[in-house]
Amino acid sequence: MGVRSCLEGVSPESDRMVEELKAIRTEKFNDEIARLKAGAMKKTPHIQWFHVEKRLFPMGVKMIGALCDAIKDTELIDPYKYLAGFQVIPDEIPGFGTITFNEVKISMRVSPYMEGEIRAGRALGLNIFLPEATSRLGGFSDACHSLTAATTVAIGKEEKLIDEMEKILRGEA
């Protein structure tokens, strides 16, 4: 449908699909926000984080970053901490087939306050500490910028990744 829309333009069929996908996203995001309001957010001295496991399926792993974007400016978030969300990478690629990843994606964002601190040089950018912490655990850096970042690590290493980031943020290298 995406390729057809690019080649032929949008259609009533593609518009319906977009609306259906938006409805799925809204439902999934609302469910996760309710979980966060109920206390699912974990906190360390510098980082607040949550794990959606596989609950955003059938949406892809880019949705964890979209969810972080959706909540980074809300009252759910401590504006003085970095925000991290984890999502299990599905073991299936649509149109390709099954593949074993055994990986979890982390997406990180910052509040407007933290953005100001990073831009002023008073706080580390995500691109400084997330790739280093990921590398220490044998993970893969996807896209890391000062205000948005994403990497992957093996399932089960989520808390170790948070611990490694905390060490770097505390200057313990």
Beta strands, then each sheet from edge to edge (+ up, - down):
strand 1: 42-43
strand 2: 47-51
strand 3: 82-88
strand 4: 92-93
strand 5: 97-98
strand 6: 103-109
strand 7: 140-144
strand 8: 149-154
sheet 1: 1+ 2- 3- 6+ 8- 7+
sheet 2: 4+ 5-
end
